[in-house]
Amino acid sequence: EVQRVKKQLLESNPLLESFGNAKTVRNDNSSRFGKYMEILFLASDPAGGNITTYLLEKSRVVSQQQGERNFHIFYEVLSNSSLSRMFGLGGPSDYFYLSDPSSAKVRKVDDATNFQDTTAAMSYVGINDAEQRSVFELVAFILTVGNVTFTGDRNTSHVENKSVVIEAAKLLGVNPKRLGGALTHRTVKSGVEKIKAPLGVQNAQGARDALAKALYGKLFDWIVSRTNVAIATNKYSASIGVLDIYGFEILGVNGFEQLCINYTNEKLHQLFIQLTLKAEQEEYKREGIRWEKVKYYNNKPICDLVETKRGIFAFLDDESIYPNGNDKSLFNKMKSGLRQPEFITPPKGPATQFQIKHYAGIVTYDVAGMVERNKDTVYPDIVALANSSSNPVAQTLFVNHQHAKKTGVFKRAPTTCTQYKKDVDQLMTDLSKCNQHYIRCIKPNGSKRPGMFERDLTLEQVRYLGMLETVKVRRAGYAFRMEFERFTAKYKCCMNGMDEYEPDTYRTTYNILQSASVRDFEMGKSKVFIKDAKSILSLEDRRKQFWEDARYMLPEEE
C-alpha cells in the first residue's frame, strides 16, 4: 500500500506537467500554474495527499509569444500516430492555436516518449483507457476548433470553413449546427424570454477562444480532481506541504497573468521576509543573544496598490462589471485614481501601458485584454454545448456551473482576480501555520545552455528572490549556530589538549573556541552563535588535520 501511494504521488507530477507546463523563452518546462501539494504521513510513511492549483494560464491555449509553445499535451497528442489517425489530426503547423510552429520541436524533449509517461501516469491515478481517450479527444477538439474562421462584419458573422466545424463537432460529440450557432450567436435573456443575438466577426472569434479556454481550464481541473481522489486519505498524523509556484516574471509583453503572478510573488516575498526576520529574532531572544534590528525593503505598499479597495484589482473588477467596460477605460481610471508612487504611467509610453515599482524592479504592463481575461466569461451557450456532448468527460465539466441550473437565482460569477486574491489569501494563511524551508532556483543564462554564466541575469534573480535581504539578516546576526552537545561532539578534537575537556558542554564549547582562536561568538543558553563563517572553516581545517594525523597513529596491518 505504501509503495502504491508513493507511486501515485510521484506520477501526479509528470501528469500535471503535461497539461500545465509549457516551453517559454527562459524555460523549456515552465509551470504555467501554481501548485501546493500536501503530502500526508502516517507513522513516517506517505499515506496520501492533496493538490491545490492556482491560476492556470488559460490564455496560452489560444496564443503564445514568439519562441514559446502551447501546453505540452497538445504536442504530445500530435506526436502519437495512433491518435492522429483516430482523430484526423495533422502536424503543429496545421493549427492556429500552435502559433509558432518553429518552436514546436524542443531540443532534448521527446514529445512521443513524454506522451507514454503521461498515459502511464493517468493510469496510476485511476483514469482508465476510455476516459483517457475522452480527454485526448477534447484536446484534439480544442486544436481543431481553433481553426474555425468567420466572415461577416461587426454585427453579424458566419462560419467560413464549415468542414472544420463538422470535424470539430465530431470530436466534441455535438451537433455541427449547434456548435456553429454557439460560435456565431449568443443567448441573451430579455425578461422571461431568451433571444439569440448574432455576433460580429471579432466577437465570434472571441466566443471561439472563450470556448477553447473554458474547456481546457475545466479539463485541467478535472485531472487535478481525479488525482486528488486517487491520493486522498483521512488517516494521517503529519504533513509536509510543497509549494511550487511561478517565479517573478518580466516578459516582452506583460499582461493580466504576469500582474497576478508578480502580485503572488510580492505576497510570498512579504511573508518570507517577515518569517525569516521573526524566526531569527525569536531565536536570539530565546537564547539571550544581543541583536540589532535590520532594516529591509517593506513591500506592503506594493501589495496594497494591487489588493486594497482602491487598488488595481478593484479597478479591474469595477470595469469588468460594466457591460461596456473596456481596457482603455480601465487605463484612464487607474491613471487618475492611483496616486501611489509605486504606480507609474510613462509620459512617452503608449496609452495602454503602466508600470509598477516592484521590489524586484520596475515592470511595464499592458492593459490590452485585461478586462476580458478578468471576466473569464463562460457564456450559457458554451455550458449548454458541453453538457450536450456525447463525450463522457465533457459532460461532467460544467455540470455544476450556474448556467447549467434550470431554476434558482442567477449570481454573478466571481472575477478571476477576486477568486485569485481569495486563493492567495488562503495560501498565505496556510503557509503562516507551517515551519518553512526554501529552495531557490537560479538560471545561469537565458540561452538554456550549459557552462554559460550571465552576471546581470543572475543578479536580477538573486534580487527578486529576496536573497539580498536574507544575506543582510545573516550578516547582521550570526552565520552559524549549533547546540553545545553537537558542537562538542564534532569539534572536541580541535582542542590543544584533552586536559581542557569537561563534561559540561557549555564550558567545553567555550574552551574549543578559545583553543582555535575564534572571535566574534556568543554563548546562548543551549547553542553557540558564531558571527563569521570563516571561523567554522578554520575549525573544519583543524578537524580534518586531526583525522589525518590520527591515521598515521593507527597500527599497521601485518
Salt bridges, closest charged atoms under 4 A:
GLU1 OE2 - ARG4 NH2 2.31
GLU11 OE2 - LYS7 NZ 3.25
ASP28 OD1 - LYS448 NZ 2.62
GLU57 OE1 - ARG32 NE 2.78
GLU57 OE1 - ARG60 NE 2.77
GLU68 OE1 - ARG60 NH2 2.91
ASP111 OD2 - ARG69 NH1 3.18
GLU131 OE2 - ARG226 NH1 2.65
ASP209 OD1 - ARG208 NE 3.09
GLU249 OE2 - ARG32 NH1 2.78
GLU257 OE1 - ARG373 NH1 3.03
GLU266 OE2 - HIS358 ND1 2.71
GLU280 OE2 - ARG474 NH1 3.42
GLU280 OE2 - ARG481 NH2 2.99
GLU283 OE1 - ARG481 NH1 2.81
GLU283 OE2 - LYS527 NZ 2.41
ASP304 OD2 - LYS300 NZ 2.90
GLU307 OE1 - LYS267 NZ 3.35
GLU319 OE1 - LYS333 NZ 2.89
ASP376 OD2 - LYS58 NZ 2.63
ASP381 OD2 - LYS196 NZ 3.13
ASP425 OD2 - LYS421 NZ 3.08
ASP456 OD1 - ARG455 NH1 3.80
GLU460 OE1 - ARG26 NH2 3.52
GLU483 OE1 - ARG486 NH1 3.29
GLU522 OE2 - ARG290 NH2 2.25
GLU540 OE2 - LYS490 NZ 3.28
GLU540 OE1 - ARG543 NH1 3.87
GLU548 OE1 - ARG551 NH2 3.49
